[in-house]
Amino acid sequence: MKRIFKKLFKKKYLLNRLVQKYSLLLTSIILLTVAALCVYVTYTINLSIDSQKNNAVSQIDSYVTNKNNAATNMINELAGSASKIENMRKYMELSPPEYFDYTYSQWSEDRVSTHFGNNLSTLFSTFPDLEEVIIRLDEFDQVLFANRTATNGKKMDMSSIKKHGFQLMRIISDPYTGQPLGELYTVFSSQELLGNQADLLKKSGINAFIYDSAGNQIFSEKAQFTKEEERQLDKRMHTDSDIQQVFHNRYDITEIESSGRSTILLLTSRRVLFQQLFMNYAAILGIGLLLIVILLVGLNRLFKRYSQQVQLILEATRAIGDGNLKERIDTNQVQEELNDIASAINFMVDSLDQYIHDIYTLEIKQRDAHMRALQSQINPHFLYNTLEYIRMYALSRQQEELADVVYAFSTLLRNNINQEKTTTLAEEISFCEKYVYLYQMRYPDQFAYKFEIEEAIADVEIPKFIIQPLVENYFVHGIDYQRQDNAIKVHAYREGEKIIVAVVDNGKGITANRLEEIRERLNQTEIDTEQSIGLRNVHERLQRFFGESYGLTIEGKEGEGTTIRLSFVA
């Protein structure tokens, strides 16, 4: 990641600065979007919690009202008259056989069934969400406890009963005097009270409590609430004290008086709210950072390709600036506007190379003109006549070998002074043969030579001095004067449409590295004025004279001689 940032934000190129600004702009937009989403999520979560609390309050209030009415009906059903209270007292006081005798005598008088256990069982079938019924009369130490497994009730100690669920209490009083006789406790299912709201309240960290008008807790559904906090809450509700003072730092408190004279309390845990917000913030921020990373990686990949193309052009232009005019930009590796720039640079370098080549050709022509001017300053007839006199004098003295040497030298000199640019293939080979003859006079019995030319190509026109430098190279670099079997052969012949001139020797040969170096130099297109002599000079002159039909090959091994082949169409 550090490397990506370094590439994107370096200021070496204008493109880098544009990418930098574009990256900062998009990053700022993403971060602003993340901030806006966080605000929206905060608003949405608070709105959702408020909606859940309103729904819960509405459902609780409706349920409490309904069950208050049910509790009132139950107290009327079980203790709504003196006879019903007496029947309840007998049910709790007498043993089952004694109570049976009691109900039988009542039935005999009134012909009405008054079995209290049956009345209790009827309540559980009438109210499906009724879980427990507890009857306590002041005159008895034990209470009558009934649930869905013991619908007829059984006597128990009050301290052994743990009530779970929504509890309602009604006073059992004397119908004539109004004096309290005991209490009727009804316990309803907490699941029915909250319904599908229970799981939502727990998930949102909402604790639900219901207190009666006396401050007694009749229901609780705790999500994030400790026993100590519940104890403090019960104490303050029982004493009608302000609960905001204790709980406002940890809970958001909603307090509503229901239509059933009960108090509904909803305490929303701020910690759970902050956890939900944090999780949502973290998810949004993570997605935002992921988008930023994807953006930077994408820009890096896109920019890397473009940067590589720019770097390719820069490296080529630096090489050209250093004088390497054979350097060209591969236009297949650049695209769009960079391809246009690369093509323009290649065209410019081609034009520059051609311009330098033209200047060099002009310089060669100027040197030729200067040489001809120097040659013309010498009276050739004086040289010819002098050499002819020496030859004739040698013949008169019976020095025929000396005469032949003078004649050969005179012929060479006449050919050099001649300002013609071209000659025939036969004349060029004859000139070379005389040149080798003079060498043989200097080094007798050191080498042998042979010159052959097919009659059909004898009159082919070629530039002057194209074979002589190749022969001269043999005597400068190839011949081994310590040997007696040195040999050189020049053979000109036609092979298909091409004329072949082969210069073959058995001299010192050439190393593989040197041979590769010579071939590379011959294949170079730029002009090197320091090296354009000898073999290179012959190569360039023949190339200009015969064009694309011309070719030159060099073969040789160290210690095995060298073969040079010139080929052209004429």
N, C-alpha and C positions, 0 to 999 in steps of 0.2 A: 504493500500500500504506500509506503514511504517513497519507493521508486516511482510509482505512478504520479504522486503529487509532485515530485521533483521534475518529472518530464513535462507535466501539464503547466507548471507555474514558472519554469525558467524563462527568462526574457531574451533569449538569443534571437528568436525570430518574431516577426510581426504576428504570425499565426498563433504562436504561444500566448501572446497577450490577448488576442481575440478569444482563444479558447478559455483563458483564465477568466475574462470578464463574463463569458457565457456560462462557465461553470458556477461562478459566484452568483450570477443572476438566478440560475435554476435552483441552486442550493438554497438561496434566500426564499424563493417561492415555495420550495418544499418545506422549509422550516416554518414559514408563515402558515402554510396549510396545516402542518402538525399542530401549531399553537391554536389555530382556529378549531381544529377537530377536538383538541383537549377541552376547549371552552364549551364546545357543543356537547361533548360526552358528559362533562360536569352538569350542564343544564339538563341533559336527557336523564341522567341517573337520578338527580334530585327530583325531577318531574315524575320519574317512574316510582320513586320511593313515596312521594306525596300521594300519587295515585293509589299505590298499594295501601297506604295508611287510610285513605278515604274509603277505599273498598272494604278494608278490614273493619273500620269503625261502623260503616253502614251495616255490614253483615252482623257484627257483634251486637249492635244496638237492636237490630231486628230480632236476633236470636234471644237476647236477654228479655226483651219485651214479651216475646212469645212464651218463653219459659217461666216468666213471672206469672203470666196468666195461667199457665199449666200448673204451677205450684199452688196458686190460689184455688184452682179447681180440685186439686188433690186434697188440700186441707179441708175443703168443704165436703169432699167425698168421704174422708176418713173421720173427721171430727167436726162436722158441721152442725151437730145437734147433741143434746144431752144424752140421748140413747146411743148415738154413735161413739161418744166419748166413753160412756159406760161399757159399751161393747169392746172398745180398745183396751180399757183398764182390765176387764175380765180376761182378755186374750193374753195380756202380759202377766196377770196375777195367777191365773189358774193353770193347772197342768193340762195337757191335751185331753185326757179322759174327762176331767172336771169341766173343761170348756165345752166339750162335746155335749155333756148333759145340759149345760147352760144354753147352748144354742138350740138344743132339741126342745127344751121347755119354751123358749121364745118362739120357735117355729110352731109349737102346738097352740100357742095363744094367738099369734098373728098370721100364721101360715105364710111367713116371709122368711127367706134364708138370710141370716145375718152373720154368716161366718166371716170373721175379719181377715183370715188368711186368704180367702177367695178374693176379697176386695183388694188386697195387696197384689195378688197375681194379676188382677185385671189392670192395674196401673201399668205394669211392665208390658202387657200386650197392647195397651192403648198408646203408650209413649215409647216408640222403638229406641229412642236415644236415652231413655232413663236407665242409669247404671245402678244406683243405690237409693234406698229409702231408709232413713234412720228416725225412729220415734223415741223421744225421751220424755218421761213424765217425772215430775218432781218427787212423787211419792215412792218411786222405785230406784234402786241403786243401779240396775242394769238397763240397757236400752234394747229396743227391738230393731234388729238389723236385717234388711232384706236386699238381695241382689238377684241377678239373673240366674244364678245357680241355686239360690234358696229364696224363691219368690214368696213363700208363705212367711218368711222371717224367722229369726232365731234370736234368743236372748244372748247379749254379749256385754262386756265392759266397754264403756265409751273410750277408754284410753287405748284399747287394743285395735281400734278402728282407724285406718288411715284413708282419708277421703281423697280421691283423685278425680279431677274433672271440674265441671262448672257446678258450684254449690249454691243452693238457695235455701233459706231458712224461713219458716213461718211459725208464729207463736200459736200454741194450742191454749185457748182460753175458755173459761166457763161462759156458756152462752147467756146465762142470766146475770151473773155478777161482773163478767169481763175479767175476772181474776186469771192471771196466767197459770196454766197447769203444766206446761212443758213446751217442747219444740218439735217441729217436723222438719227434718233435713232431706232435701232431694238433691241428688248428684246426677248431672247429665254429662254425656260424652263430650270431651273437649274437641274431638275430631269433627263432630257434627257442628260444634260452635264455629270453628274457623273454616271448615270445609277445605276447599282447594287453596285457601289463603295460607294455610299453616306452613307449607314448604317454602312459599315465597317470602313469608315473614322471617323465617329462620335464615334463608339465603341472604336477605337484606339486612340481617342483624337487628330486627325489630322485636322487642320484648313486649308482650301484651299482658296487661293485668286488669282485673275487674274487682272493684271494691263496692260493698253495699253502703247504705246511708250511714251506718255506724262506723265505717272505716275498716271493716273486716274484709280480708281478701277472700273472694269467692271463686277466683279463677286466675291461673297464670300459665303463660306459654313463653318460656324463656329461651332466648337464642344466645345472647352474650350477657349473662347476668349471674353474678356470684351469690352465694348464700348470704354473705355479709351485706351486700348491697340490697338483697331482698329483705333482710331483717331491718335495715335502716328505712327502706321504703314503707314497710308495714307499720313501723313505729310512727313515721311522720303522717301517714294517712290516718292512723288511729287517733292521733292527736291533732289532726287537721292542720299540720304545719306545712310550710312552703318547701316543696321538694326541689325547686329550681336551684336553691342554694347549694344543695349537695351534689346534684347529678348533672348540672348544665354543662360542666366541662367535658364529661364523658358521653353524654347522651343528648339527643335532640328530643324534647318532651312534648307529647301531644296529649292534652287532658280534656275529656268531653263528658258532660253529664248526660246520661242516657235517659230515655223516656221512662224507664223502669226505676228511677231514682237511684241508679247505680252510677259509679264513676269509672269511665273507661280510660286507662292509661296506656299509651304507646311510647316506649322509650327506644329510640333508634340509636344504635351504637355508632359513635363517630369513628371509632377505629375501623369497624367493618366498612363504613362508607369510604374512609381514606384508603383502605386496602383495595376496594373496588376501583376507586379512581386511579390509584397507583398502577394496578394491573392494566387498566385501559390506557393510561398514559404510557406505560412501558411498551405495550403492544403498538400503539401509534408511533411512538418515538422509534421503536425498532424497525417498523415498516419504513418510516421516513429515512432512517440511516441506511437501510438496505437500498432504498431508491437512490440515495446519494451515491452509495458505493457502486451500484449498477451504472449510474450516470457517469461517474468518473472512469470506471473501467471501460464503458462504451466509448467515451470520448478519447480515452487513451488508445484504444484499438483503432478507432477511426483516424486519430491524429498520427499514430505511429506509422501507418501506411503512407500518409501524405508526407510526413517528415522524412521517411526513408527516400522518397522520390526526390524531395528537395536536396537531401544530402547527396544523392547520386549525381545530381546536376552540379552541386558545388564542388564535389571531388573532381569531376571531369573538367570544370572550368579552371580549377587550381592546377591540374596537370597540364592543361593547354597553356596556362599562364607561365608555367615553368619551362615551356619550350617543346613539349611533347605534342607535335601537331598530328600524330597519328591517333590520338585519343578521340573517341567519339562516344556520345551518350546513346545507350540502348533505348530507343523510343518505345520498345515493347514493354519496358518496365515502368513507364510513366504514363499518366492518364490526363485527359481533359486539357486544361490550360497549360499544365506542365509539359505535356506532349508537344504543344505548339512552341513553347520556349525551347525545349530540347531540340526540336527540328530546326528552329532558327539558329541555334548555336552551332549545330552540325553543319548547316549550310554556310555559316560565316567562316568556320574553320576550313571547310572544303575550299571556299573562295580564297582564303588567306594562303592555304597550302599551294593552290594553283598559281597564285600571284607570285609566291616565292620561287616556285618552279620555273615560271616564265622569266623571272629576273635572273635566275641561275643560268638558264639557257642563253639568255642575252649576254651574260658575262662570258660564257664559253665562246660565243661567237666573236665577242670583242677580243678575247685572248687569241683566237684563231687569226683574226684580222691583224692583230699586233705581231703575231709570229710570221705571218706572210709578209708583213711590212719589213721585218728584220731580215727575212730570207731574201727578199728582193734587193736588199742593200749589197749583197754579195754577187758579183758577176759570175753566174753559173758557167758561162762559156770558158772563163779562165780556168775554173776547177776541172771541167771536163777535159779541156785540151792538155792540161798539165798531167792528169792521170793517164790520158791516152799516150802521151809522150813517154811516160814511165813504163807503161805496158809494152810499147813497141821497142823501147831500149832493152827491156828484159828479154824479149823474144830474140833481139839481135845478139844477145849474149847467151842464147840458148837456156834462159831461165824461164821455162814454160810455166812452172808452178807459181813462180812469183807473178808472172803475167796474169795467170788465172786469178790470183788473189787481188791484184790491182783491178782487174775487170769486174770482179764481184763487188769490190768496195765501191767502184765507180757506179755500178748499177744501183747499189743501195743509196748512194748519195743522190743520184739523179732522181730516184723515187721519192726521197725525203724532200728535195727542193721543189719537186712538182707540186703545184698548189691545187691540183684536182682533188675534190672531196671523195670521189668514188673511183673504183677500179673494178677489174674483172676478177672472178674467183681464181682463174688460172694465173693472172699476174700477181695476185696476193700470195699464192702458194709458191710461185717462182721466187718472189722477193724473200719469202721466209727460208726457202732452200739455200739461197745465197748467204743469208744471215747465219744459218747453221754451218755452212761451208767455212765461213770465216772463223767460227768457233772451233771447227775441227782443225783448222790450221794452227790455232793456238794450242789445242790439246790433242795432238795426234795420238791415234790408237787408244783413246779414252772412251769413245762412244761411237755408235752407229746410228744412221738416220735413214728415213725413207719417206718420200712424199708421193702420194697417189691422188689422181683426180680423174673422174669419169669424163670422157670427151664431151658428152652431151651437156654438161653443166659448166664447161670451161668459160663460157662467155657471160655467165650470170653476174649481174652488177651488184657489188657490195660496197660498204664504206671501206676506205683505206685503213690499214693498220688495225684489223680486228683479229687476225690470226697471229701476227708477230708478237704482241704482248703475251699471248698464251705460251708461245715457244720460249720467249725470253724468261718467263716465270720458271720454266724447267731448268734453265741454266743458272738462275739466281737461287732458286729454292730446292729444286728436285734432284739435280745431278749429284752423284757421289764420286768425287775425283779419285778416291782411293780404290775404286773398282775399275775393271777393264771391260765389263759387259754392259755398260750403260747404253740405252737405246731410246729413241724417240721416233714416233711415226705420226704423220699427218695424212688423214685419208678423207677425201671429199667425195660424196656419192649421193645418189637420189634414193629415197625410201618412200615409195608411194608418192604423195603430192609434195612431200617435204624434202629439202636438201639438208644433208647431215654433214657437218665438218667435225671430225673426231681427232682430238690431240691426245695420244696415248704414250705414256712413258713407263719405264720400270724403275724409277728413281726412289727417293727416300719415302715417298708417299706422304700421308697426312694423318694426324690423329683424329679420333672421332669428335673430340671437343672442338678442335680447330675447324673441322669440316662443318659442324653444326653452326659455328659462329659465322663462317663465310656464307652459308646458305641464308641465315637470318639477315645478314647485312644486304645480300642481294634482293631479298624480299621487302626490304624497307622502302616506303614510298617517299620519305622526306629526303631532301638533298643534304649531303654532308660533303662540303667542299674539301675537307681535310682528307677524306678517304676515297674520293672519286678518281682514282687512278688505277692503272693495271686492269685487273679482272672487272672491277666495278665500272670502269670507264667503258670497256668493251661492251658490257651488259647494257648500259644506258644508251650507248650509241646505236646498237643493234635494235634495241627496243623502240627507239624513236624512228628508225629507218623502216623496220618490217612490221611494227605494230603488234597486234595480238597474236599473229601467226608465229612470232619468234619465241624460242624457248632455250634454256641453258640448264644443263645438269652437270653435277660434279660427283664423281665416285672415286673412292680411294681408301687404302688402308696403310697404316704405318709400316714401312719396309716393303710394300708390294706395289708401289707406283700409284699414278693418278690418271684418270680419264676424264677429259672435258669434252662434252658434246654440245655443239651449236646446231639448232634446227630452225628452219624458216621456210616459208613458201615464196617461191620466186618464179 
